[in-house]
Every structure is written in C-alpha cells, then in structure tokens.
Amino acid sequence: MKIFFCGGIGNLKKSVTFDAEFSYELSRINKKIMEFTKYQHIERLGTPETNFILMGTCYIFPKIDGTNSQIWYDGRICCGSRNRSLVDGEDNHGFREWVNQNESVFLPFFTENPLLILYGEWLVPHNLKTYRPDAWRKFYVFDVSNEGGLLPYDEYQPMLEKFGIDYIPPLAITENPTVESITGMLERNVYLIEDGKGSGEGVVIKNYDYQNQYGRQTWAKIVKNEFKEKHWSNDPTKVHAPDQIEEKIAGKYITEALVEKEYAKIAAEGWSSKMIPRLLNTIFYCLIKEESWNFVKEHKNPVIDFKNLNQWVIRKIKEIKPELF
C-alpha cells in the first residue's frame, strides 16, 4: 500500500510504502494519544487519607480478590496490569491473551468512547478461592476514567450495560453511613461467592463528591480479615454518626440567605473560582462569630469538633450553590 506526501525540497511529491504498524502510528498523529495510566491506591478506612469520606452519599461495593487490570483504546485495544502496559511477550495471569480473544466485546465500546479507560479486577486465584466456578477468568470493571477523572457509577453503569461488559454493582447506596453499618455488610457480601462458602474479601467505599484533606479524590476500603484481626481499634464512628451535633448546627445555621449574602459581597469584586476558599472561610467565620452562643445554649454546652463542623459547613454550602463547584 502507498501513501503520497506533498512537500519537501521543491514540493517534491514522494511515495512511501508502509505496513500496518506504520499506518497505526500515523493514525495517532491527529488524535489524542491514550496510554497506560496507573490506577489510584485505595486507602484503608480510618486513616487520615479518608477522614470524612462517610459524610454524604456513599456507594458501598464488593471488593473482589483478583489482580488489578485495565483496558483502553489507542487505535487498537490495549491492556495493562496494575503497574505496566502489557505488550507483546508479556501477560498478567493470562489477561492479555483473554483481552485479545475478546476484542470484539470491547471494540464497539471504545469506538463510541475512545477516551475512556476501564479499570477492573481480572479474577484469577489469589488468596480467596471460594468464588463460583463460572466467575473465574473474567474482567469485572470497578471504575471508569475519563481523561484523568473517575466517572460516577450512575454515569458509567449504563454505558457498560449497553455493550454487555461485566461490572461490579454496589451492595448499597447510603447517606452518611456509620462504620458499624458498613462493617455489617462484610458478612453479607456474597458477590460471586459459591453458596455456603462464606463471604467476600471486603468492601470499597466511594463518595463521588469527596476530596480528602490533601485535595485528592480517593476511595476507602475495609478488608475483612484485617478488620477481624485489628477489631477496628481506630474507630472513627463518632465523626461519621448521622445525628452528630456538627451536622445539626450546619443544617440549621448555614442558610441560603447567609450563603447568598456573603457570595454577593465577594462576587461584587469580580468572581472567579479562586475565591471559593475565601467564601468557605468567610461563612464559617460568620457562623462562629454570630451563632456560637445560640447553638451552645440550644445544645446545652455540647462538645464540638470544629474541624468536623467546618466539613459540614462546606458540604452545606455546596448543596446551596452547587454551580460554584
């Protein structure tokens, strides 16, 4: 096959013979190049990385015990393990071979969604060996990335369903769960497990509106065996209790009128997203300065975690003016 390029010295027309590999490389020139992107680390619930993750809408997913893998499209179907792209001569417990054999399943999906990355678990024997016989050697999607950001489950689930791609469904979707309510799901997690063979490896908690104190979107996990061994000595239940005092204070005193008033003052100077921290701090300052005596009397000298209160104030502001975030 030949392709003609116009250019060069004296606009000399040259013909170049190229093979399929050259054609593939040429096709990358005028489009975004997709490449291996390592999946984020999932943190243990109760560590500083996951403080306040239970504040809001949480999706609780089964954690399955296979090997972390991914699939993406770059003019052809590509795949990787947790740490590397799988190229010719390399594999990850047979995953690359399986992807090659099932390319027809994924090609229609990526034709429609070429910039997405599918992250999932390639289920091969690891520590837990009680999965159903028909569950093994399959790829179960647990996250979908769109140019660096992870899509919410409610957004990616219909896309995967449309093309018949396996995915991990949530065990529960819950508001402001407690640690006890989540750990209660550990024994009830029988996703893909053979009847009568116990429960799964653990659970993963995702709050799609959450960023931790370091500004990162991260997920939390509870691994069943680790939980049993430690008896959850680092128990943040108080922080996440749904009826905690800080939630009540923010719910009553952070009103739409207050938020709009302080926003209008700042916006009069010319609003930009860089002013969001100023707005959050101003409203928290107003709460403490103007309402402290009121909520102290109302709740009869309560013990207040002001860091937690600040988190609830921020959440309330986001509810009132979501267009700013």
C-alpha positions as a Markdown table, in Angstrom:
| # | Residue | x | y | z |
|---|---|---|---|---|
| 1 | Met | 0.0 | 0.0 | 0.0 |
| 2 | Lys | 1.3 | 3.5 | -0.8 |
| 3 | Ile | 0.6 | 7.0 | 0.5 |
| 4 | Phe | 1.7 | 10.2 | -1.1 |
| 5 | Phe | 3.1 | 13.1 | 0.9 |
| 6 | Cys | 3.4 | 16.6 | -0.8 |
| 7 | Gly | 6.3 | 18.7 | 0.5 |
| 8 | Gly | 10.0 | 18.6 | 0.9 |
| 9 | Ile | 12.5 | 20.3 | -1.3 |
| 10 | Gly | 10.8 | 21.9 | -4.3 |
| 11 | Asn | 7.5 | 20.5 | -3.1 |
| 12 | Leu | 8.7 | 17.1 | -4.5 |
| 13 | Lys | 6.0 | 14.5 | -4.4 |
| 14 | Lys | 7.2 | 11.3 | -2.8 |
| 15 | Ser | 5.5 | 7.9 | -2.4 |
| 16 | Val | 6.2 | 5.9 | 0.7 |
| 17 | Thr | 5.3 | 2.3 | 1.2 |
| 18 | Phe | 4.3 | 1.4 | 4.8 |
| 19 | Asp | 2.9 | -1.6 | 6.7 |
| 20 | Ala | 0.1 | -1.9 | 9.1 |
| 21 | Glu | 2.2 | -0.8 | 12.1 |
| 22 | Phe | 3.2 | 2.4 | 10.4 |
| 23 | Ser | -0.4 | 3.0 | 9.5 |
| 24 | Tyr | -1.3 | 2.6 | 13.1 |
| 25 | Glu | 1.4 | 5.1 | 14.2 |
| 26 | Leu | 0.2 | 7.6 | 11.5 |
| 27 | Ser | -3.3 | 7.4 | 12.8 |
| 28 | Arg | -2.2 | 8.6 | 16.2 |
| 29 | Ile | -0.8 | 11.9 | 14.9 |
| 30 | Asn | -4.1 | 13.8 | 14.6 |
| 31 | Lys | -5.8 | 12.4 | 17.7 |
| 32 | Lys | -5.2 | 12.3 | 21.4 |
| 33 | Ile | -2.7 | 9.6 | 22.3 |
| 34 | Met | -4.0 | 7.3 | 25.0 |
| 35 | Glu | -1.5 | 5.4 | 27.2 |
| 36 | Phe | -1.2 | 3.4 | 30.4 |
| 37 | Thr | -2.3 | 5.2 | 33.5 |
| 38 | Lys | -1.9 | 3.5 | 36.8 |
| 39 | Tyr | -5.0 | 3.2 | 39.0 |
| 40 | Gln | -5.1 | 5.0 | 42.2 |
| 41 | His | -4.3 | 3.4 | 45.6 |
| 42 | Ile | -7.4 | 2.6 | 47.7 |
| 43 | Glu | -6.8 | 3.7 | 51.3 |
| 44 | Arg | -8.0 | 1.9 | 54.5 |
| 45 | Leu | -11.0 | 3.4 | 56.2 |
| 46 | Gly | -9.9 | 5.2 | 59.4 |
| 47 | Thr | -6.6 | 6.6 | 58.0 |
| 48 | Pro | -6.0 | 10.4 | 57.6 |
| 49 | Glu | -6.4 | 9.9 | 53.8 |
| 50 | Thr | -10.1 | 9.0 | 54.3 |
| 51 | Asn | -11.2 | 11.4 | 57.0 |
| 52 | Phe | -14.9 | 12.4 | 56.5 |
| 53 | Ile | -15.4 | 10.1 | 53.4 |
| 54 | Leu | -18.6 | 8.8 | 55.1 |
| 55 | Met | -20.1 | 12.3 | 55.1 |
| 56 | Gly | -22.5 | 12.3 | 52.2 |
| 57 | Thr | -23.8 | 9.8 | 49.6 |
| 58 | Cys | -21.6 | 6.6 | 49.8 |
| 59 | Tyr | -21.6 | 3.7 | 47.3 |
| 60 | Ile | -20.5 | 0.5 | 49.0 |
| 61 | Phe | -19.0 | -2.0 | 46.6 |
| 62 | Pro | -17.9 | -5.6 | 47.0 |
| 63 | Lys | -14.1 | -5.9 | 46.9 |
| 64 | Ile | -13.1 | -9.0 | 44.9 |
| 65 | Asp | -9.7 | -10.7 | 45.2 |
| 66 | Gly | -8.1 | -10.9 | 41.8 |
| 67 | Thr | -5.5 | -8.9 | 40.0 |
| 68 | Asn | -5.8 | -5.2 | 39.1 |
| 69 | Ser | -6.0 | -4.7 | 35.4 |
| 70 | Gln | -7.1 | -2.1 | 32.8 |
| 71 | Ile | -8.2 | -1.8 | 29.2 |
| 72 | Trp | -8.0 | 1.3 | 26.9 |
| 73 | Tyr | -8.0 | 2.2 | 23.3 |
| 74 | Asp | -5.3 | 3.8 | 21.2 |
| 75 | Gly | -6.2 | 2.9 | 17.7 |
| 76 | Arg | -6.3 | -0.7 | 18.9 |
| 77 | Ile | -7.3 | -2.4 | 22.1 |
| 78 | Cys | -4.6 | -2.1 | 24.8 |
| 79 | Cys | -4.4 | -3.6 | 28.2 |
| 80 | Gly | -2.3 | -3.4 | 31.4 |
| 81 | Ser | -1.7 | -4.8 | 34.8 |
| 82 | Arg | -1.5 | -2.6 | 38.0 |
| 83 | Asn | 1.9 | -1.3 | 37.2 |
| 84 | Arg | 2.6 | -1.6 | 33.5 |
| 85 | Ser | 1.3 | -1.9 | 30.0 |
| 86 | Leu | 1.2 | -5.4 | 28.6 |
| 87 | Val | 2.9 | -5.6 | 25.3 |
| 88 | Asp | 4.0 | -8.5 | 23.1 |
| 89 | Gly | 5.6 | -11.3 | 25.1 |
| 90 | Glu | 4.1 | -10.0 | 28.4 |
| 91 | Asp | 1.0 | -11.1 | 30.2 |
| 92 | Asn | -0.7 | -10.9 | 33.6 |
| 93 | His | -2.1 | -14.3 | 34.6 |
| 94 | Gly | -3.5 | -14.7 | 31.1 |
| 95 | Phe | -5.2 | -11.3 | 31.0 |
| 96 | Arg | -3.7 | -10.0 | 27.8 |
| 97 | Glu | -4.5 | -13.3 | 26.0 |
| 98 | Trp | -8.1 | -13.1 | 27.2 |
| 99 | Val | -8.4 | -9.4 | 26.0 |
| 100 | Asn | -7.1 | -10.4 | 22.6 |
| 101 | Gln | -9.6 | -13.2 | 22.4 |
| 102 | Asn | -12.5 | -10.9 | 23.5 |
| 103 | Glu | -11.5 | -7.8 | 21.5 |
| 104 | Ser | -14.9 | -7.9 | 19.7 |
| 105 | Val | -16.6 | -7.3 | 23.1 |
| 106 | Phe | -14.6 | -4.1 | 23.8 |
| 107 | Leu | -14.1 | -2.6 | 20.3 |
| 108 | Pro | -17.7 | -1.3 | 20.0 |
| 109 | Phe | -17.5 | 0.3 | 23.4 |
| 110 | Phe | -14.2 | 2.1 | 22.6 |
| 111 | Thr | -15.4 | 3.1 | 19.2 |
| 112 | Glu | -18.1 | 5.1 | 20.9 |
| 113 | Asn | -16.0 | 6.1 | 23.9 |
| 114 | Pro | -12.3 | 6.3 | 22.7 |
| 115 | Leu | -11.1 | 8.4 | 25.6 |
| 116 | Leu | -12.2 | 6.2 | 28.5 |
| 117 | Ile | -10.1 | 3.7 | 30.5 |
| 118 | Leu | -11.7 | 0.6 | 32.0 |
| 119 | Tyr | -10.2 | -0.3 | 35.4 |
| 120 | Gly | -11.2 | -3.6 | 36.9 |
| 121 | Glu | -10.3 | -6.9 | 38.5 |
| 122 | Trp | -9.2 | -9.9 | 36.4 |
| 123 | Leu | -10.5 | -12.7 | 38.6 |
| 124 | Val | -7.8 | -15.4 | 38.9 |
| 125 | Pro | -7.0 | -17.4 | 42.1 |
| 126 | His | -5.3 | -15.3 | 44.7 |
| 127 | Asn | -6.0 | -15.5 | 48.4 |
| 128 | Leu | -9.7 | -16.1 | 48.3 |
| 129 | Lys | -10.6 | -19.2 | 46.3 |
| 130 | Thr | -14.4 | -19.6 | 47.1 |
| 131 | Tyr | -15.7 | -17.8 | 44.0 |
| 132 | Arg | -18.2 | -19.6 | 41.8 |
| 133 | Pro | -16.6 | -21.7 | 39.0 |
| 134 | Asp | -18.3 | -19.6 | 36.3 |
| 135 | Ala | -16.9 | -16.4 | 37.9 |
| 136 | Trp | -13.2 | -17.1 | 37.2 |
| 137 | Arg | -11.1 | -15.7 | 34.4 |
| 138 | Lys | -13.4 | -12.7 | 33.7 |
| 139 | Phe | -12.8 | -9.0 | 33.9 |
| 140 | Tyr | -15.1 | -7.0 | 36.3 |
| 141 | Val | -15.0 | -3.2 | 35.8 |
| 142 | Phe | -14.9 | -1.3 | 39.1 |
| 143 | Asp | -14.0 | 2.2 | 37.8 |
| 144 | Val | -14.1 | 4.2 | 34.5 |
| 145 | Ser | -11.7 | 7.1 | 33.9 |
| 146 | Asn | -12.4 | 10.0 | 31.6 |
| 147 | Glu | -9.2 | 11.9 | 30.9 |
| 148 | Gly | -7.9 | 11.5 | 34.4 |
| 149 | Gly | -11.2 | 11.8 | 36.3 |
| 150 | Leu | -13.2 | 8.9 | 37.6 |
| 151 | Leu | -16.8 | 8.7 | 36.4 |
| 152 | Pro | -19.7 | 8.2 | 39.0 |
| 153 | Tyr | -21.2 | 4.7 | 38.9 |
| 154 | Asp | -24.6 | 6.1 | 37.8 |
| 155 | Glu | -22.8 | 7.5 | 34.7 |
| 156 | Tyr | -20.7 | 4.6 | 33.6 |
| 157 | Gln | -23.1 | 1.7 | 34.5 |
| 158 | Pro | -25.5 | 2.3 | 31.6 |
| 159 | Met | -22.5 | 2.6 | 29.2 |
| 160 | Leu | -21.2 | -0.8 | 30.2 |
| 161 | Glu | -24.6 | -2.4 | 30.3 |
| 162 | Lys | -25.2 | -1.2 | 26.7 |
| 163 | Phe | -22.2 | -3.2 | 25.5 |
| 164 | Gly | -22.5 | -6.2 | 27.8 |
| 165 | Ile | -19.3 | -5.5 | 29.7 |
| 166 | Asp | -19.2 | -7.1 | 33.2 |
| 167 | Tyr | -19.0 | -4.6 | 36.1 |
| 168 | Ile | -19.2 | -4.7 | 39.9 |
| 169 | Pro | -22.6 | -3.4 | 41.2 |
| 170 | Pro | -22.9 | -1.7 | 44.6 |
| 171 | Leu | -24.1 | -3.6 | 47.7 |
| 172 | Ala | -25.7 | -0.4 | 48.9 |
| 173 | Ile | -26.1 | 3.3 | 48.3 |
| 174 | Thr | -26.5 | 5.1 | 51.6 |
| 175 | Glu | -26.4 | 8.6 | 53.2 |
| 176 | Asn | -23.9 | 9.4 | 56.0 |
| 177 | Pro | -23.3 | 5.7 | 56.9 |
| 178 | Thr | -21.6 | 4.7 | 60.2 |
| 179 | Val | -18.7 | 2.4 | 60.4 |
| 180 | Glu | -20.9 | -0.2 | 62.1 |
| 181 | Ser | -23.4 | -0.1 | 59.2 |
| 182 | Ile | -20.6 | -0.7 | 56.7 |
| 183 | Thr | -18.8 | -3.4 | 58.6 |
| 184 | Gly | -22.2 | -5.1 | 58.9 |
| 185 | Met | -22.1 | -5.6 | 55.2 |
| 186 | Leu | -18.8 | -7.6 | 55.3 |
| 187 | Glu | -20.5 | -10.9 | 56.1 |
| 188 | Arg | -23.4 | -10.1 | 53.7 |
| 189 | Asn | -21.1 | -9.6 | 50.8 |
| 190 | Val | -21.5 | -12.8 | 48.8 |
| 191 | Tyr | -21.0 | -11.3 | 45.4 |
| 192 | Leu | -19.7 | -14.1 | 43.1 |
| 193 | Ile | -19.2 | -16.4 | 46.1 |
| 194 | Glu | -20.3 | -20.0 | 45.9 |
| 195 | Asp | -23.3 | -20.8 | 48.1 |
| 196 | Gly | -22.3 | -21.7 | 51.6 |
| 197 | Lys | -18.7 | -20.7 | 51.1 |
| 198 | Gly | -18.7 | -17.6 | 53.3 |
| 199 | Ser | -18.4 | -14.0 | 52.2 |
| 200 | Gly | -16.1 | -11.9 | 50.0 |
| 201 | Glu | -12.8 | -10.2 | 50.6 |
| 202 | Gly | -14.2 | -6.9 | 51.9 |
| 203 | Val | -15.8 | -3.7 | 50.7 |
| 204 | Val | -14.8 | -0.4 | 48.9 |
| 205 | Ile | -16.5 | 2.9 | 49.8 |
| 206 | Lys | -16.8 | 5.6 | 47.2 |
| 207 | Asn | -18.1 | 9.1 | 47.8 |
| 208 | Tyr | -18.1 | 10.8 | 44.4 |
| 209 | Asp | -18.3 | 14.3 | 46.0 |
| 210 | Tyr | -15.4 | 13.7 | 48.3 |
| 211 | Gln | -11.9 | 15.0 | 48.3 |
| 212 | Asn | -9.6 | 14.4 | 51.2 |
| 213 | Gln | -7.6 | 17.0 | 53.2 |
| 214 | Tyr | -4.8 | 16.7 | 50.6 |
| 215 | Gly | -7.2 | 17.6 | 47.7 |
| 216 | Arg | -7.3 | 14.1 | 46.3 |
| 217 | Gln | -10.3 | 12.1 | 45.3 |
| 218 | Thr | -9.8 | 8.8 | 46.9 |
| 219 | Trp | -11.8 | 5.7 | 47.9 |
| 220 | Ala | -11.7 | 3.8 | 51.2 |
| 221 | Lys | -11.7 | 0.0 | 51.9 |
| 222 | Ile | -12.3 | -2.4 | 54.7 |
| 223 | Val | -10.6 | -5.8 | 54.2 |
| 224 | Lys | -12.5 | -8.4 | 56.2 |
| 225 | Asn | -9.5 | -10.4 | 57.6 |
| 226 | Glu | -7.6 | -7.2 | 58.6 |
| 227 | Phe | -10.7 | -5.9 | 60.3 |
| 228 | Lys | -11.2 | -9.1 | 62.3 |
| 229 | Glu | -7.5 | -9.1 | 63.3 |
| 230 | Lys | -7.5 | -5.4 | 64.5 |
| 231 | His | -11.1 | -5.3 | 65.8 |
| 232 | Trp | -11.1 | -1.8 | 64.3 |
| 233 | Ser | -9.0 | -0.2 | 67.0 |
| 234 | Asn | -9.1 | 3.1 | 65.1 |
| 235 | Asp | -12.8 | 3.7 | 65.1 |
| 236 | Pro | -14.0 | 7.0 | 63.6 |
| 237 | Thr | -17.7 | 6.3 | 64.3 |
| 238 | Lys | -18.2 | 9.5 | 66.2 |
| 239 | Val | -17.0 | 11.6 | 63.3 |
| 240 | His | -19.4 | 9.9 | 60.9 |
| 241 | Ala | -22.5 | 9.4 | 63.0 |
| 242 | Pro | -25.6 | 10.7 | 61.1 |
| 243 | Asp | -27.1 | 12.6 | 64.0 |
| 244 | Gln | -23.9 | 14.2 | 65.2 |
| 245 | Ile | -24.0 | 17.7 | 66.7 |
| 246 | Glu | -21.9 | 19.4 | 64.0 |
| 247 | Glu | -24.3 | 18.2 | 61.2 |
| 248 | Lys | -27.3 | 19.7 | 63.1 |
| 249 | Ile | -25.5 | 23.1 | 63.6 |
| 250 | Ala | -24.6 | 23.4 | 60.0 |
| 251 | Gly | -28.0 | 22.3 | 58.9 |
| 252 | Lys | -29.7 | 25.0 | 60.9 |
| 253 | Tyr | -27.4 | 28.0 | 60.7 |
| 254 | Ile | -25.9 | 27.7 | 57.2 |
| 255 | Thr | -28.9 | 29.1 | 55.3 |
| 256 | Glu | -29.4 | 30.1 | 51.7 |
| 257 | Ala | -29.8 | 33.7 | 52.8 |
| 258 | Leu | -26.4 | 33.7 | 54.5 |
| 259 | Val | -24.6 | 32.0 | 51.7 |
| 260 | Glu | -26.1 | 34.3 | 49.0 |
| 261 | Lys | -25.3 | 37.4 | 51.1 |
| 262 | Glu | -21.6 | 36.5 | 51.5 |
| 263 | Tyr | -21.3 | 35.3 | 47.9 |
| 264 | Ala | -22.8 | 38.6 | 46.7 |
| 265 | Lys | -20.2 | 40.6 | 48.7 |
| 266 | Ile | -17.3 | 38.7 | 47.2 |
| 267 | Ala | -18.7 | 38.5 | 43.7 |
| 268 | Ala | -19.1 | 42.3 | 43.6 |
| 269 | Glu | -15.3 | 42.4 | 43.3 |
| 270 | Gly | -15.4 | 40.1 | 40.3 |
| 271 | Trp | -16.0 | 36.4 | 40.9 |
| 272 | Ser | -13.6 | 33.6 | 40.0 |
| 273 | Ser | -13.1 | 30.0 | 41.2 |
| 274 | Lys | -10.0 | 31.2 | 43.1 |
| 275 | Met | -12.4 | 32.9 | 45.5 |
| 276 | Ile | -14.1 | 29.7 | 46.6 |
| 277 | Pro | -11.7 | 29.2 | 49.7 |
| 278 | Arg | -12.4 | 32.8 | 50.7 |
| 279 | Leu | -16.2 | 32.2 | 50.5 |
| 280 | Leu | -16.0 | 29.0 | 52.6 |
| 281 | Asn | -13.8 | 30.6 | 55.3 |
| 282 | Thr | -16.0 | 33.7 | 55.4 |
| 283 | Ile | -19.2 | 31.7 | 56.0 |
| 284 | Phe | -17.5 | 29.5 | 58.6 |
| 285 | Tyr | -16.3 | 32.7 | 60.4 |
| 286 | Cys | -19.8 | 34.2 | 60.3 |
| 287 | Leu | -21.2 | 31.0 | 61.9 |
| 288 | Ile | -18.7 | 31.0 | 64.8 |
| 289 | Lys | -18.8 | 34.8 | 65.4 |
| 290 | Glu | -22.5 | 35.3 | 65.1 |
| 291 | Glu | -24.2 | 32.0 | 66.2 |
| 292 | Ser | -21.9 | 30.3 | 68.7 |
| 293 | Trp | -23.8 | 31.5 | 71.7 |
| 294 | Asn | -27.1 | 30.3 | 70.2 |
| 295 | Phe | -26.0 | 26.8 | 69.4 |
| 296 | Val | -24.2 | 26.4 | 72.7 |
| 297 | Lys | -27.4 | 27.3 | 74.5 |
| 298 | Glu | -29.6 | 25.2 | 72.2 |
| 299 | His | -27.5 | 22.1 | 72.7 |
| 300 | Lys | -26.6 | 22.7 | 76.3 |
| 301 | Asn | -22.9 | 23.1 | 76.2 |
| 302 | Pro | -22.1 | 20.4 | 73.7 |
| 303 | Val | -18.6 | 19.0 | 72.8 |
| 304 | Ile | -18.0 | 20.3 | 69.3 |
| 305 | Asp | -15.4 | 19.1 | 66.9 |
| 306 | Phe | -14.7 | 22.3 | 64.9 |
| 307 | Lys | -12.8 | 20.5 | 62.2 |
| 308 | Asn | -15.8 | 18.3 | 61.6 |
| 309 | Leu | -18.1 | 21.3 | 61.9 |
| 310 | Asn | -16.2 | 23.0 | 59.1 |
| 311 | Gln | -16.6 | 20.0 | 56.9 |
| 312 | Trp | -20.3 | 20.1 | 57.4 |
| 313 | Val | -20.4 | 23.8 | 56.7 |
| 314 | Ile | -18.6 | 23.2 | 53.4 |
| 315 | Arg | -21.0 | 20.4 | 52.4 |
| 316 | Lys | -24.0 | 22.7 | 53.2 |
| 317 | Ile | -22.6 | 25.5 | 51.0 |
| 318 | Lys | -22.1 | 23.0 | 48.2 |
| 319 | Glu | -25.7 | 22.0 | 48.5 |
| 320 | Ile | -26.9 | 25.6 | 48.3 |
| 321 | Lys | -24.6 | 26.7 | 45.5 |
| 322 | Pro | -23.5 | 23.6 | 43.5 |
| 323 | Glu | -22.9 | 25.7 | 40.4 |
| 324 | Leu | -19.7 | 27.1 | 42.1 |
| 325 | Phe | -18.0 | 23.7 | 42.5 |
